[in-house]
Each structure stands twice: as structure tokens, then as C-alpha cells.
């Protein structure tokens, strides 16, 4: 007796057509069928994410006392006293990140702005 099958329709956007065409070429080169590839991707995704995203699990907020949310930069600008609540390492990380982020944004702005 044949195995029961469930049909799922996948809709692609117009802007995805180039990627879909390349995927079909790759699958043909690797002698794989699209359906088999989708099943493999589904099983792999569920294996990796079935118990939550492996990169960050919400339990870490409760289980690890060292893990805490940092205030938004705009909040620190408005309320600099909140810096006292952070560890020295957190302040250094925040300074490093915001410094790099501001530099990137300034460079992008400079590159796109018109000279007087």
C-alpha cells in the first residue's frame, strides 16, 4: 500500500524567481528532487529549532543571573544615571558597540550626503 501524502503549496514572490531558478539548477546538478530537498530542510529545521532557537533561549533570562538586558542607548542618553546599574564590562561593551554603530552610520551619511 502506498504511503499517504499531504500536499503543501509553496508560493514564491516575483523577486524570488532568480533564487528559485538557481536552486533548481543546484538540485539538478546534485541529482536531488525539489520535494526531497524541502523534506530534508524541514526535518533539519525542526531538529535545530524544535526546542527553541539554539542561539538564544528565553530560559537564559531566568536561569543565568549574569544575563541581563541592557537599556537602549537613547534611554541612557536621557537617563545617564542608569549607567551606574551596569557592570564595568557591560558599559565597555555598550561603548564599543555604540561607537562602532555610530561610526558606520556617520560614514554612510557622509557618503550619501551632498557636499556644500
C-alpha positions in Angstrom: 0.0 0.0 0.0 1.3 3.5 -0.9 2.1 5.9 1.9 -0.3 8.7 2.4 0.9 12.1 1.2 0.0 15.6 2.2 0.1 18.3 -0.5 1.5 21.7 0.5 1.6 24.5 -2.0 4.5 26.9 -1.9 4.1 30.4 -3.3 7.1 32.4 -4.4 7.2 36.1 -4.9 8.3 37.6 -8.2 11.6 38.8 -6.6 12.4 35.2 -5.6 12.3 33.8 -9.1 16.1 34.2 -9.6 16.9 32.4 -6.4 14.4 29.6 -7.2 15.9 29.2 -10.7 19.4 28.8 -9.2 18.1 26.4 -6.6 16.6 24.2 -9.3 19.9 24.3 -11.2 21.8 23.3 -8.0 19.3 20.5 -7.2 19.6 19.2 -10.7 23.4 19.2 -10.5 23.2 17.4 -7.2 20.7 14.9 -8.6 18.1 15.9 -5.9 14.4 16.4 -6.3 12.8 19.6 -5.0 10.3 17.7 -2.8 13.0 15.6 -1.2 15.1 18.7 -0.6 12.2 20.5 1.1 11.6 17.5 3.3 15.3 17.4 4.3 15.2 21.1 5.1 12.1 20.7 7.1 13.5 17.8 9.2 16.8 19.7 9.8 15.0 22.9 10.8 12.7 21.1 13.3 15.8 19.2 14.7 17.6 22.5 15.3 14.7 24.6 16.4 12.2 22.2 17.9 13.1 23.1 21.4 13.6 26.8 20.6 16.2 28.7 18.8 19.6 27.3 19.8 21.3 30.7 19.6 19.3 32.1 22.4 16.7 30.6 24.7 14.3 32.6 26.8 15.2 30.4 29.9 18.6 32.1 29.9 17.0 35.2 31.3 15.8 33.2 34.3 18.5 30.6 34.7 21.6 32.8 34.3 21.7 35.7 36.7 24.6 37.2 34.7 22.5 37.6 31.5 20.5 40.8 31.6 19.1 43.2 29.1 20.9 46.4 28.5 19.0 49.6 28.4 18.5 51.2 25.0 21.2 53.8 24.1 18.5 56.5 23.8 17.4 55.7 27.4 20.9 56.0 28.6 21.2 59.4 26.9 18.1 60.6 28.6 18.9 59.0 32.0 22.7 58.6 32.3 22.3 57.6 35.9 21.2 54.2 34.7 24.9 53.6 33.7 25.6 53.0 37.4 23.3 49.9 37.3 25.6 48.3 34.7 28.8 46.4 35.3 32.1 47.8 34.0 32.2 45.1 31.3 28.6 45.9 30.2 29.5 49.6 30.0 32.6 48.8 27.9 30.6 46.5 25.6 27.9 49.1 25.2 30.6 51.8 24.5 32.3 49.6 22.0 29.1 48.7 20.2 27.6 52.2 20.1 30.9 53.7 19.0 31.2 51.3 16.0 27.5 51.7 15.1 27.7 55.5 15.2 30.8 55.4 13.1 29.1 53.2 10.5 26.1 55.4 10.4 28.2 58.6 10.2 30.3 57.1 7.3 27.1 56.1 5.5 25.6 59.5 6.0 28.8 61.2 4.8 29.0 59.1 1.7 25.4 59.8 0.7 25.2 63.5 1.7 25.9 66.2 -0.8 28.9 68.4 -0.3 28.2 72.1 0.2 
